[in-house]
Amino acid sequence: MSRPVSAHQGRFVPRTVKVRAPGKVNVSLKVGPLRPDGYHSVASVYLAVSLYEEVAATSTPTPGITVSISPDSTLELDGVDIPLDERNLAYKAAAIMAEVSENPTGVHLEITKRVPVAGGMGGGSADAAATLLACDALWDSGLSREELAHLAAELGADVPFSLLGGTAVGLGVGDKLSPALAKAQMDWVLVCADYGLSTPEVFHTLDRLRDAEGVDAAEPSEVDAQILQALRGGDPEALSRVLVNDLQRASIELAPQLRDTIGLGESKGALAGFVSGSGPTVALLAHNQAEARRLAEELGHLGHTALAVHGPVPGARITSDTLH
């Protein structure tokens, strides 16, 4: 049973469950040809990093789902179009949870944005993962992590990973996850763009570039073992030599300035730089935490929004559960 009502005179007392979920970088991303279903098969290594979205799910006395963006968000969101209706992934996650829960209430979702919007880091997916976990607790649905992961897969390929966190190999459309043993910390600097890139458009651009070159891409079935070995050993120099992202060329085709951002980061001491996922966030691999902080500070002085982060970190976690 959920706990939306206090025993005190039968009054409705709101309950708020807060959950944080991490963004990610694709340390490796191989992309296959366009499939008949409109998707692409991928082979990817996901790494959850210490840049978190937070969702506060509060029960409401009236039915329905509402969404707002917290003023505590650390992103510059002026001019960024974030839908607050059924197009929002967090809204969709709450709707799915309401369908499978015995005693759902109305719910308001307040999202604190910290992961770049449309930045190739799975920020919307993190919102959805956090919402699944928050509503499960809010409505005492009692679903296991495995059951939540099945629901997450219905929302998008990156949502199950944000629930899982850590390091994982993703196959299929990225939803077939296998946890990878990689506990050693890797340090990164994320350079955020003041614009977004549409993931479908980036994939479409990759298909167009391949068609123009007569390239027949193979179906990826595994990731490079050297990448997993470097992550397991905590060896950033070895990792820097095997980083790959098939989408990078398409992202640069759409936003040529990304090439300059990568070059700048490497000229300032990064071991390697690449576009994260579909972009336009650039991930720069650093030697260690101190170097990541130095690099972020230096890029900040040059006018870039640069964040020092590390990974792997755990997936979605409840941070508080309170009655008001």
C-alpha positions as CSV (number, residue, x, y, z in Angstrom):
1,M,0.0,0.0,0.0
2,S,1.1,3.5,-0.7
3,R,1.3,6.2,2.0
4,P,-0.4,9.2,0.6
5,V,-2.7,9.9,3.6
6,S,-1.6,10.5,7.1
7,A,-3.6,9.1,10.0
8,H,-4.1,12.6,11.4
9,Q,-7.8,13.4,10.8
10,G,-7.6,11.7,7.4
11,R,-5.8,14.6,5.8
12,F,-4.0,14.2,2.6
13,V,-0.3,14.5,3.3
14,P,2.0,14.7,0.3
15,R,5.0,12.3,0.2
16,T,8.1,13.1,-1.8
17,V,10.6,10.5,-3.0
18,K,13.8,11.9,-4.4
19,V,16.0,9.8,-6.7
20,R,19.2,10.7,-8.5
21,A,20.5,8.9,-11.6
22,P,23.7,9.4,-13.6
23,G,24.5,10.5,-17.1
24,K,26.8,8.4,-19.2
25,V,29.5,8.5,-21.8
26,N,29.9,5.9,-24.5
27,V,33.5,4.8,-24.1
28,S,33.0,2.8,-27.3
29,L,30.2,2.9,-29.8
30,K,30.1,0.8,-33.0
31,V,27.0,1.3,-35.2
32,G,25.6,-1.2,-37.6
33,P,23.5,-0.6,-40.7
34,L,20.0,0.7,-40.7
35,R,17.6,-2.2,-39.8
36,P,14.1,-2.7,-41.3
37,D,12.6,-1.6,-38.0
38,G,14.2,1.8,-38.3
39,Y,16.8,1.2,-35.6
40,H,20.6,0.5,-35.7
41,S,22.3,-2.4,-33.9
42,V,25.1,-1.2,-31.7
43,A,28.0,-2.5,-29.7
44,S,28.8,-0.1,-26.9
45,V,30.6,0.3,-23.6
46,Y,28.6,2.5,-21.3
47,L,30.2,4.3,-18.4
48,A,28.1,6.0,-15.7
49,V,29.7,9.3,-14.6
50,S,29.3,11.6,-11.7
51,L,26.9,14.1,-13.3
52,Y,23.4,13.4,-12.0
53,E,19.9,14.2,-12.8
54,E,17.5,14.3,-9.8
55,V,13.8,13.7,-9.8
56,A,11.5,14.6,-6.9
57,A,8.2,12.7,-7.2
58,T,5.5,14.1,-4.9
59,S,2.1,12.5,-4.5
60,T,-0.9,14.8,-5.3
61,P,-4.5,14.6,-4.2
62,T,-5.8,14.9,-7.7
63,P,-5.1,12.3,-10.5
64,G,-2.7,13.0,-13.3
65,I,1.0,13.6,-13.9
66,T,2.6,17.0,-14.0
67,V,6.2,17.9,-14.7
68,S,8.4,21.0,-13.8
69,I,12.0,21.9,-14.0
70,S,13.7,22.8,-10.7
71,P,15.2,26.3,-10.4
72,D,18.2,24.5,-8.8
73,S,19.1,23.1,-12.2
74,T,22.8,23.9,-12.9
75,L,22.4,24.0,-16.7
76,E,21.7,27.1,-18.7
77,L,18.3,26.3,-20.0
78,D,17.3,29.6,-21.6
79,G,16.0,28.8,-25.1
80,V,16.2,25.0,-24.5
81,D,12.9,23.3,-25.4
82,I,12.1,20.7,-22.7
83,P,8.6,19.3,-23.1
84,L,6.7,19.1,-19.8
85,D,3.9,16.9,-21.1
86,E,3.5,13.3,-22.3
87,R,6.5,13.8,-24.7
88,N,8.8,14.0,-21.7
89,L,10.5,10.7,-20.8
90,A,10.0,11.2,-17.1
91,Y,6.2,11.7,-17.7
92,K,6.2,8.5,-19.8
93,A,8.0,6.6,-17.0
94,A,5.4,7.8,-14.4
95,A,2.6,6.8,-16.8
96,I,4.0,3.2,-17.2
97,M,4.4,2.9,-13.4
98,A,0.8,4.0,-12.8
99,E,-0.3,1.3,-15.1
100,V,1.5,-1.5,-13.2
101,S,0.9,-0.2,-9.7
102,E,-2.1,-1.2,-7.6
103,N,-2.5,2.1,-5.7
104,P,-1.1,5.0,-7.8
105,T,-1.9,8.6,-6.8
106,G,-1.5,11.7,-8.9
107,V,2.2,12.7,-9.0
108,H,4.2,15.9,-9.6
109,L,7.7,15.4,-11.0
110,E,10.3,18.1,-10.4
111,I,13.4,17.5,-12.4
112,T,16.8,19.0,-11.5
113,K,18.8,19.1,-14.8
114,R,22.5,18.8,-14.6
115,V,23.3,16.5,-17.6
116,P,23.4,18.5,-20.9
117,V,20.1,18.5,-22.8
118,A,20.3,16.7,-26.2
119,G,24.0,16.3,-25.4
120,G,24.5,12.6,-26.1
121,M,24.9,11.8,-22.4
122,G,21.5,10.2,-21.7
123,G,20.1,13.0,-19.5
124,G,16.5,12.3,-20.5
125,S,17.1,8.6,-19.9
126,A,18.4,9.4,-16.5
127,D,15.2,11.3,-15.7
128,A,13.1,8.3,-16.8
129,A,15.2,5.9,-14.7
130,A,14.9,8.1,-11.7
131,T,11.2,8.4,-12.1
132,L,10.7,4.7,-12.4
133,L,12.5,4.1,-9.1
134,A,10.8,7.1,-7.4
135,C,7.3,6.1,-8.4
136,D,7.9,2.5,-7.4
137,A,8.8,3.7,-3.9
138,L,6.1,6.4,-3.8
139,W,3.3,3.9,-4.7
140,D,4.9,0.9,-2.9
141,S,4.7,-1.0,-6.2
142,G,7.3,-3.5,-5.0
143,L,8.9,-4.2,-8.3
144,S,12.4,-5.7,-8.5
145,R,15.3,-4.0,-10.3
146,E,14.9,-6.6,-13.1
147,E,11.2,-5.8,-13.5
148,L,12.0,-2.0,-13.5
149,A,14.7,-2.7,-16.1
150,H,12.1,-4.4,-18.4
151,L,9.9,-1.3,-18.1
152,A,12.9,0.9,-18.7
153,A,13.7,-0.9,-22.0
154,E,10.2,0.2,-23.2
155,L,11.2,3.8,-22.8
156,G,14.5,3.8,-24.6
157,A,17.8,2.0,-25.0
158,D,19.7,4.2,-22.5
159,V,17.1,4.0,-19.7
160,P,18.0,0.5,-18.4
161,F,21.7,1.5,-18.1
162,S,20.9,4.6,-16.0
163,L,19.1,2.2,-13.6
164,L,22.1,-0.1,-13.6
165,G,25.0,2.3,-13.6
166,G,28.6,1.3,-13.3
167,T,30.1,0.0,-16.6
168,A,28.2,-2.2,-19.0
169,V,28.4,-3.6,-22.5
170,G,25.3,-2.8,-24.6
171,L,24.3,-4.9,-27.6
172,G,21.2,-5.0,-29.8
173,V,19.9,-1.4,-29.8
174,G,21.9,-0.8,-26.6
175,D,19.3,-2.4,-24.4
176,K,20.9,-5.9,-24.0
177,L,23.2,-5.0,-21.1
178,S,25.9,-7.1,-19.5
179,P,27.7,-5.5,-16.5
180,A,31.4,-5.2,-17.0
181,L,33.9,-5.5,-14.2
182,A,35.6,-2.1,-14.2
183,K,35.8,-0.5,-10.7
184,A,38.9,1.6,-11.2
185,Q,38.1,5.3,-11.5
186,M,38.6,7.1,-14.8
187,D,38.6,10.9,-14.9
188,W,37.1,13.0,-17.6
189,V,36.3,16.5,-18.6
190,L,32.9,17.1,-20.3
191,V,32.8,20.1,-22.6
192,C,29.1,21.1,-23.0
193,A,27.8,22.8,-26.1
194,D,25.3,25.6,-26.0
195,Y,23.2,23.7,-28.6
196,G,21.8,20.2,-29.0
197,L,22.0,17.6,-31.7
198,S,19.0,15.3,-32.6
199,T,20.0,11.7,-32.1
200,P,17.9,10.5,-35.0
201,E,19.4,13.1,-37.3
202,V,22.9,12.1,-36.3
203,F,22.2,8.4,-37.1
204,H,20.5,9.5,-40.4
205,T,23.6,11.5,-41.3
206,L,25.9,8.5,-40.6
207,D,23.7,6.4,-43.0
208,R,24.0,9.1,-45.6
209,L,27.8,9.4,-45.3
210,R,28.1,5.6,-45.6
211,D,25.8,5.5,-48.6
212,A,27.8,8.2,-50.4
213,E,31.0,6.3,-49.8
214,G,29.6,2.9,-50.7
215,V,30.3,1.6,-47.2
216,D,28.4,-1.5,-46.2
217,A,28.6,-1.5,-42.4
218,A,28.8,-4.8,-40.6
219,E,26.5,-5.8,-37.7
220,P,28.4,-5.2,-34.5
221,S,28.4,-8.3,-32.3
222,E,31.0,-7.5,-29.6
223,V,33.1,-4.7,-28.2
224,D,36.9,-4.4,-28.3
225,A,38.3,-6.5,-25.5
226,Q,41.2,-4.0,-25.1
227,I,38.7,-1.3,-24.0
228,L,37.3,-3.6,-21.2
229,Q,40.9,-4.5,-20.2
230,A,41.9,-0.9,-20.0
231,L,38.9,0.0,-17.9
232,R,39.4,-3.0,-15.6
233,G,43.1,-2.0,-15.1
234,G,42.3,1.6,-14.6
235,D,44.8,2.5,-17.4
236,P,43.8,5.8,-19.0
237,E,46.7,5.8,-21.4
238,A,45.8,2.4,-22.8
239,L,42.1,3.4,-23.0
240,S,43.0,6.6,-24.9
241,R,44.4,4.4,-27.7
242,V,41.3,2.4,-28.3
243,L,38.4,4.8,-27.9
244,V,36.0,4.7,-30.8
245,N,32.6,6.3,-31.7
246,D,31.2,5.6,-35.1
247,L,28.7,8.5,-34.7
248,Q,31.5,11.1,-34.2
249,R,32.0,11.8,-37.9
250,A,28.2,12.4,-38.4
251,S,28.1,14.7,-35.3
252,I,31.1,16.7,-36.7
253,E,29.4,16.8,-40.1
254,L,26.4,18.5,-38.4
255,A,28.5,20.6,-36.1
256,P,32.0,21.1,-37.5
257,Q,33.1,23.1,-34.4
258,L,33.2,19.9,-32.4
259,R,36.5,19.1,-34.2
260,D,38.0,22.3,-32.8
261,T,36.8,21.5,-29.3
262,I,38.4,18.1,-29.4
263,G,41.6,19.5,-30.7
264,L,41.7,22.2,-28.1
265,G,41.2,19.7,-25.3
266,E,44.0,17.5,-26.5
267,S,46.3,20.5,-27.0
268,K,45.7,21.4,-23.3
269,G,46.7,18.0,-22.0
270,A,43.8,15.6,-22.5
271,L,44.9,12.0,-23.3
272,A,42.2,11.8,-25.9
273,G,39.0,13.6,-26.8
274,F,35.8,12.3,-28.6
275,V,32.2,13.1,-29.1
276,S,30.1,11.4,-26.4
277,G,27.3,9.3,-28.0
278,S,25.5,11.4,-30.6
279,G,26.9,14.6,-29.3
280,P,27.4,17.4,-29.0
281,T,29.0,17.0,-25.6
282,V,32.8,16.3,-26.0
283,A,34.4,13.9,-23.5
284,L,38.1,14.4,-22.7
285,L,40.0,11.7,-21.0
286,A,42.4,12.9,-18.3
287,H,45.4,11.3,-16.6
288,N,43.9,11.6,-13.1
289,Q,41.5,13.7,-11.0
290,A,43.9,16.5,-10.5
291,E,44.5,16.8,-14.2
292,A,40.8,16.7,-15.0
293,R,40.2,19.6,-12.6
294,R,43.1,21.6,-14.1
295,L,41.9,21.0,-17.6
296,A,38.3,21.9,-16.8
297,E,39.5,25.1,-15.1
298,E,41.7,26.0,-18.1
299,L,38.9,25.4,-20.6
300,G,36.5,27.4,-18.4
301,H,38.9,30.4,-18.6
302,L,38.7,30.1,-22.4
303,G,34.9,30.4,-22.3
304,H,33.8,26.8,-22.4
305,T,31.4,25.1,-20.0
306,A,33.7,22.3,-18.8
307,L,33.0,19.8,-16.0
308,A,35.4,17.4,-14.3
309,V,33.7,14.1,-13.6
310,H,34.6,10.5,-12.9
311,G,33.2,7.1,-13.5
312,P,32.1,4.5,-13.0
313,V,29.4,5.5,-10.4
314,P,26.3,3.6,-9.3
315,G,22.9,3.8,-11.1
316,A,19.7,5.3,-9.9
317,R,19.4,5.6,-6.1
318,I,16.8,7.0,-3.7
319,T,18.3,9.9,-1.8
320,S,15.3,10.8,0.4
321,D,11.7,9.8,1.2
322,T,9.7,12.2,3.3
323,L,6.1,13.0,4.3
324,H,5.3,16.7,4.4
